[in-house]
Amino acid sequence: MRLPPPQAPSLRRRLACLVYESLILFGLLLLPGALGAVLIATVGAAPPLLLGGVSIALFGAYFVGFWQRRGQTLPMQTWHIRLLTVEGRPLGRGRALARYAAAYAWVLPALLLAALYGWPVKATLAAVAVGVLVYAMLSRLHPQRQFWHDAVCGTCLVDARPGR
C-alpha cells in the first residue's frame, strides 16, 4: 500500500511563517548595519554593494544552515512546516543553496524595477509586497500547491503538525 504524498501547509500558514521570518531577517540586518557604521566611522564610506553582499551571504548562511541541518527555521518550527526533497529526504547543501538562490524570485523582479526606475524606499517596499503576494498566489497553480522555486529545486514544504 502506497502512502499519499505529504500535505502542503496552507498558503495562510506559509505567509504567516514568512512574516515571522522577515522579523528574524530584519534582526540579522543589524549586523551589516553595524559593519556599515564602523566603515563610515573609520573609512568615511560604506559601499552599498559590500553591505548588500554581506546581507545576502548572511541570509544564505541562515537559511541553508537551518534547512540542511533541521529542515526548518525557527518560524517554520513555530508554524509546523518542514522542508524536504520531493523524495521525502532532508536537503543536502547543494539543494539548499539552489533553493535559497531560486527563492529570490519572490523579490528580485520588484528590486530590479525599483533600481531601473529609481523608486524611493516606500515604493520599493510596496512593489516587493505586491510581488510576494502575486508569487505566493501562483502556488495555487501547482498541483501540490508548492511554490515554484520548490518545484524547480525538487523540494517541498510539508505540514509537520503533530499527529499529521
Buried (B, 14 or more C-beta within 10 A) or exposed (E): EEEEEBEBBEBEBBBBBBEBBEEBBEEBBEEBBEBBEEBEEEEEEBEEEBBEEBBBEBBBEBBBEBBBEBBBBBBBBEBBBBBBBBEEEBBEEEBBBBBBBBBEBBBEBBBEBBEEEEBEEEBBEBBBEEBBEEBBEEBEEBEBBBBBBBBEBBBBBBBBEEEE
